[in-house]
C-alpha cells in the first residue's frame, strides 16, 4: 500500500516538470514556425520589390545598345497616339493591364506580411489571399504578354523581372495555400 502513496507526490512533481518541458517545447516549435514563415516571406518581399524595378524585357536594335524596359515603362502606353492623334486601344489595354499588375504587386507586398503573424484575422487573411490569387493571374498575364513579344519576330529578350515575379508569386502561393503554412497563420 505504500506504492500508491509514493505516486501521489511523484506525480505532482512530474506534472510540474512535464508542464515546464511542454512550455519549452511549445516555445521551440513557435520559434521554428516563425523562421519557417519569415524566411519565405522575406524572400517574397524582396523578389516582388525587385520585380517592380528591374527590366522586364530588353530590345536590341542593330546599331545601338540594348534598351531595357521595367514595369513602369509600359505605363507609357497611355500616351501612345496613332497618326490621327487618337489614343491607341492596344497600348491603352496593355498599359492598363500593367498598371493593375503594379497595384497588385504593391498590394501583395503590403498585405502578405500579415500572414507571417499569429492569429491573423479572417479579414486580413482573406485580403492577403485575394491579392495573392490576383498576383498569380497577373504573373500568368505578364508571361503571356512577354512571350508574345519574344515570339513575334521582335528583337525582345526577357529580362530578370519575370523570374523574380515568378519567385515572389510561388512563395506567396506557398504561404497562402500550403496546408502546413495555413495552419501556422490561421491559429
N, C-alpha and C positions, 0 to 999 in steps of 0.2 A: 503494500500500500504506500510505501514511501516513494515509489516511482511517479505516480500522478502528482504528488506534492512538488516534486522537483521540476516537473514540466511546466507548472504554472509560472514561476518566476523566470525560468529559462525562456519560455515562450514570450513573455513580455520584453525581455532583453533582446531576443531575436527579432521581435516585431519592430523595436526602435532601430536596430541595425539594418533590418530589411527596408524600413522606410527611408533611412539615410542612403542606402545603396540605390534604392529606386529613384530618389531625388537626384543623385549624382548621374544615374543612367539617363534620366529624362533630360537633364541639362546637357549631357553629351550628345544625345540624339537631336536636341534643339540646335546645338552648335553645328552639327553635321548637316542638318536640314538647311540651316541658314547659309552655309557655304555652298551646298548643292544648288540653291536657288539664286544666290548672289553672284556667283561667277558667271553663269549663263546670262543673267540679267545685265551685268556689266558689259559683257561681250556684245549682247544685242544692242545696247545703248550706243556703244562705240561704233558698231557696224552701221547702224541707222544714221547716226550723225554724220559719219564719213560719206555715206551714200548720197547725202544731200549736196556735198561739195566737190567730190572727186569726179572726174569725167565719166559720163555715161557712154560716150562714143567719141571717136575722132575721125576726121575726114582728111584723107591725104589727096592733095592736088598735085599735079605733075611737077610744077616748078617751085612749089612752096613747102614750108614746114607743115606738118600735120596740125590741123586746127581741132582743139578739144571742146566738147560741149558738156557742161554739167547740167544738172536737172533744171536749174533756173534759166538756162539758155532757151529751153523750149517754151518758156512763157512769152518769148518774143513773138510767137505765132499770133498773139492777139493783135499785133501791129502790122501783120502781113496784109498787103493790098494787092489786088490784081491790076491789070493795065488800066482799068476804068477808075481805079481808086476805091473800089468796093472791098470790104473785108473778104478774105479767102476763107471759105467754110471749112475746108480740111485743116487749115492751120489753126483756126479757132477751136476746132474739135480736139486736135492733139494738144494744144495749149491748155484747154480746159481739163483734159484727162491728166496732164502732168501737174496742173495746179491742184487737182484733187489728190494726186499721189503725194505731193508735198505736204498738204494738210493732213493726210492720213499718217505719213511718216512722223510728222511733228506730234500728232495726237497720240500715236503709239509710244513715242519717246516720253510723253508726259504721263500717260495712263498705265503703261506696263509696269513701272516700278511699284505700283500698288499691289501687284501680285507677289512681290517679294516679302511683303509684311505678313504678320499673323492676323488672323481674324479679319480678313478682308470682307467688307460689307458686300451684300449681294449686288447692290447698285454699282459699286466701284468695280467689282469683278466682271459684271455684265458689260460695263462700258469698255473696260480694257479688252475683253474678249471680242467685242464688236469691232473695235479698232483693229485688232489682230486679224479678224476674218476679212475685213476690207483691205488690210495690208496684203494678205495672201492674194486676193483678187487683183490688187494693184500691181503686185510683183509679176503675176502672170501677164497682165496687160502690158507692162513695161517690156517684158521679154518679147512679146508678140510684136510690138512696135519696133524694137531694136532689130529683131530678126528680119522683119520686113525690109528695113533699111539696108541690112547687110546683104540679103539675098536678092535685092532688086538691082543688081549690077551697079551698085553705087560704091564709091570709094570709102565707105564707112568701115570702121572696125569697132568692136565692142570694147568699152573701157572697163576699169575696175569697179565702177559703181554698181553694176548689176550683180556681180558676185557678192559684193558687200551687202547689197539689199537682200540677196538670197540668204546669206548667213544670218542676218538680222531677222528675217522672216521665219526661217527654220527654227531659230532659237526661241522666238516669240511663240510660235505654234507649239513647240515642245513644252514650254512652260504653261501655256494655256490649255492644252488638250491631253497631255500625257497623264494617265491616272495617278502616278506617283507624285507628280508636281501638283496636280489639282488637289490631292489630299493635303499637301503641305499648306497651300494658300487658302483652302476652304475651311480650315479648322477654326 
